Amino acid sequence: MAEQATERMIVNATPERCFAVSADIPSYPQWAADIKEVLVEERDDEGRPTRVQFRAAAFGRSTSYTLAYDYSQAPGELSWTQVEGDITAKLDGCYVFKPTDDGLTEVVYHLEAEMRVPLPGFIKMRAQSRIMTIALRDLKARVESTS
């Protein structure tokens, strides 16, 4: 059964800027802590990555997975679904970028993950928390340092 989690963070940038950084998927290894390698397999007519293979650190080992990206709600949302994965059966999610009244952006990160092998609940929760925290923290740091 897939586990779902949602976290939020305020970022000192516009939603458009947050979207631009999150959609620059080939740059992820430069700033996303657990992403070790990115290979863009397919792009859309605008040159945006639509099918991307990742190698990442997970559970003290390397994992590989391929995600399909959806830009239909851009620049308010970037979503993805897992196409292939070695230790994950599902790794679907999205970033949602909502402007705040004070000119900042609330970034909402939603993730739905399912492992191929059963893991104890506390390990799944720890891994999910790490993914969520790092994804938001690293995105915020990248957006705010390059804006």
C-alpha positions, 0 to 999 in steps of 0.5 A: 500500500502506498504511503502519502505525505504532504509538507509545506514551506515558505520560500522567498521568491515568486511561484514562477521562480520556484517552478523554474528551479524545480523544472530544471531537472538536469541541475538536481545533482548540483543542489538536491542532496540525495540525487547523484545522477540525472539522465533526461530520456525524453523532452517535450516540444518546449525542451522540458524533460518529460521522462527522466532516469535518476540515480539516488542515495536511499537506505544506505545504497544506490537506487534507480528510478524513472519519472514521467513529468507533467507540465500541464499546470505550469507554472503553478504545479510540477507533477510526476509519476514513476515509470520504473523503479528498482526498490520503489513500486510508486514514487508519484508526487508534485510541487505546488507553488502558491503565491502568498499575500506578502509576495512569497511562495508557499511550496507544497510538496506531496509524495505518494511512495510504495516500496517493492519490499515490505519495510517496518513502518518506522523505517518507511516513516523515517525515509519519507520524512527525509525525502520530504525535508530534503526536497523542500529544504534543498529547493528553498536553498537553491531558489533563494540563493539564485534569485 
